[in-house]
Amino acid sequence: MNLLDFFKRDRFATHIGAELIDIKEGYAKARMKISTRHLNGGDKCQGGALFTLADLAFAGAVNSHGTFTVSTTSTITYVRPVSEGWVYAEATELVDHRRMPYAEVKITDEQGRLIAVFTSSGYRKEGIRLEDM
């Protein structure tokens, strides 16, 4: 199964324009083009949109091993606002535990400036393979 195709089934991420563009073992990269629909009342990208982008990248990285994995706890720290252009989320699995993986996601803008850092732990559902879903 192509994991990029699997994650196109994420209807909410697709709805906001977030997409995975690369998945390797323990790594994933996602992107989203900010438009007016992503802006909050202060004309900055809404934190929830950035969180969803990071969560999608996290999902790609921790599911790259083929076992269905869901997030259990996530934290995001916003360090710079962004209002336009592409934003990218690169997830790196820091702990590849058979049950509880842990990953870090860095969100950057087109110039490579850090926008936010997201960390998350997950839970691997033993016996549930992505190829069977």
Protein Blocks (a to p, Z undefined) as FASTA:
>chain_A
ZZklmmmmmmklmmnopacfbdcehiacddddddfklpcfkopacfklmmmmmmmmmmmm
mmmnopacddfbdcdddfbdcfedjdddddddfbdcfklgcdddddddfkopafbdcddd
ddddehiafklZZ
